Amino acid sequence: MSLSFYFFFHLYALLQTLEMGSAEGNESSPDDKRSSRLSRLKRLKAKKAESERNNRKDLFDDYKKQKLQSINRKKIEKLKENAEEEVNKLDHEERGEDYERQRNLDWSIKDWEEWEKKTGKQRPRQVGFDNWSQLAASSYEKEISKLQVDKDDYNEKKQVLMRKYNITEPKDVRNIIDLKSEVKSSDIDKLVQNINETNDRRMKRRRDHDSEHDVSSYINEKNKQFNMKLNRQYDKD
């Protein structure tokens, strides 16, 4: 039963109660009228509560029925797929064919993507970089990860800033730029050392590349000279 039915049912019952009360108005005393109306009102509230319970029960039963139908439909579809797969497998075995190999050949890219999505598998992460910006960003993050941070010194400076600017929340310290803060000489030395090591690695790679290029150029030049000698010899002959 729908909600509209219960609404009109309550409205009809209320009208009946009012009509009965008006009909008995000349036959009963005021106390009797009040008692009669209260009893009818209680009965009406009880009917309303009962109808609401029945309505909730009907809604739950309908939801449960739809849920079971959906589950049964999925089970039937799964059983049908398994049965079709078994039949195809038997057909291939009777013909002496490899069923797994044939099934893999029939798969499309879309089928493979759906299978990966279903099993939670992901494609391997792309190796390499699309542009120089990505390479620079990766190199920067790699160099930063090698730097060691003195957490004790950091927390001490953060507490100083909080007291200096009357900050109560530690996260608000990030919005403060202290221009008078001093950098330790040891931190500067570490930065210089890191820059020098980076430059040394870059120059080493460049020297290795130039050395390989020089060797290949030397070989090409010697081959060129040898070919020119052969050509001159053939021209003389």
N, C-alpha and C positions, 0 to 999 in steps of 0.2 A: 504493500500500500504506500502511496506517495505522501509527501508532506502536505500537499494541498487538501487531501481527503481529511486528514486529522484536523486541519485548521477549520474547515467547514463543519466538521463534526462538533468541535468545541463551541463554535459559534451557534450552531443549532441548539445544543444543550443549554447554552446560556440564555438564549431567547425563550426556550421552554420554561426555564426556571423563573424568569421574569414574569411570564404570563401566568404561571401557577401562583406566584406570589401576589399578583394583582387580583386574581380571582378569589383568593382567600382573605383579601384585605378586610372585608366587612364581617367575616365570621369569626376571626380570632383576635385575641388581645395583643397588645404591642409586644409583650414578652414572648408569646407564642410565635408571633410573626418573626421576631428576631431569632429565636431558636430554630425555627423551620428554615429560615434563610441560611443560617450558619451550617446546618446539617446538609442542606443541598449544596452549599459552596464546598464543603469538605468532600462530598461525593464527586463533585465536578473536578476538584483538584486531583482526587485519586484516579479518576478516569483519564485525566490529562497525563498524569505520571505514567499510568499503564500504557497509554498510547505511545508516549515517547519511548518507553522501553521496547515496545513491540517494533517501533520504527527503527530504532538502533539495531535490534536483532535482525530485522529484515535486510537492512543495509549491510550488516556484517555477513549474513548468509549469502547475499548476492555477490559481495566481494570475494568470499571464500570460493564460491562456485566458479567465478571467472578465473580465479587464480588456479584452481584445480584443472579447469579446462585448458588453460595455457600450458601448464606442466604436462598434462596428458598429450597435448598436441605436439610438444617438443619431443616427448618420449617416442611417440609414434613416428615422427619424422626421423629421429635417430635410428630407430629399429629398421625403418625402410631403407635408409642409407646403408646400414650395415648389411642388410639382406642383399641389396643390389651389388655391394662390393664383393660379397662372398660369391654371388653368381658370376660376376665378371672374373674373379680369381679362378674359379673352377673352369670357366670357358678357356682362359689362357693356358691353364695347366693341361687341358685336354689337347690343345693345339701345340703344346710343347713350347710355349712362349714364356718369357719372363714378365710376370705381371707387374712387379714393382718398377721395372725399367720402363714398361709401356705407360704406366700411370704417371711417372715423372715426365715423360715426353709430352703427355697430354696437358700438363699444367701450363697455365698462362702466367704472365707477369702479375696480373690482377689476383689470380688464385694464390700465388706465392706471397704477395703483400698481405692478403687477408689471413693467410696462415701465420705469418710472422706477427701480425697484430693480435691474433687469437692466442698464440702461445707466449706473447710478451717479449719475443725476441726483437732485437733492434739491429739495424745495419751497422757494420763497423764504422767507427769514427773516421772521418776523412783525414788522411795523412798528408801533410804538406800545407802550403799556404797559397791562397789565391792572389795575394798582392803583397807589396812591400810593407804596407801598414800592419798587416797581421803578423808578419815576420818581426817587425820592430816591437810590436806589443808583446809578443811571446818572449823575445829576448829580454825586454825590460822586466817582465814578471819573473823570468828565470834569475836575473841578476839580483832582483829585490829579495827573492826567496833565500838567497845565500847570505844576506846580511843578518847578523845576530843582533837582537834587540835586548837592551838591558831593562828588563821589566821593573826591577826595583827602582832604578833611577826614573823611569817613566812615571810610576805611581807616585813617587815622591814629588816630582814636578807638578803632577796633576793636583795633588793635595795643596801645594803652595798656591796654585792658581785659584782653586776653590776658596781658599781662605782670603786671598787678595781681592777677589771680585764678589765675595759673598754668594757663592754658588752652592746650592743644596743638592742638585742632581748631577751625578758624575757625567751623564751624557751631554750636558750643556757645556762642558769644558771644550768640546770640539768646535764650538762657535767662537772661542776666544783665541785671538792671535797675539801672542806676547812678543812684541818687537824687541824687548830688552833681554830676552833669554840668551844665555851664553851657551855656546857649543863647546863640548870638551875637545881638547886637542887630540885625545885618543880616537874620538869619532872622526875627526878630520883626517887623521892618519889612515884609518880604515877605509875611508872614502877614496883617498888618493891611491891606496894600495889596490883597491878594487878596480879603479879606472885604469891603472897601469897594467894590471893583469888582463883586463879586457882588451886593451890596445896590443899587448904582446900576443894574445891569441889571434887577434885579427891580422896582425902583421905576419905571423907564422903561416896562417892559411894563405895569405897573399904570396909569400915567398915560395911555398910549396906549389901554388898554381903557376907562378912565373917560371919556376924551375921545370915543371912539366911542359909548359908552353915552349921554353927554350929548347928542350930536348926534341920535341916534335918539330920545331922550326929547323933545327940543325939537321935532322934526318931528311926533312923535305928538301932542304937546300942541297944536301949531298946527292939525293936522288935526282934532283934537277940537273946538277952538274954532270952526273954520270950519263943521263939521257942525252945531254947536249954532246958529250964526247962520242956516244954511239952514233948520233945523227951525223956528226962531222966525218966519222969513219966511213959510214955508209955512203955519204956524199962523195968521198974520195974514190971509193970503189966504183 
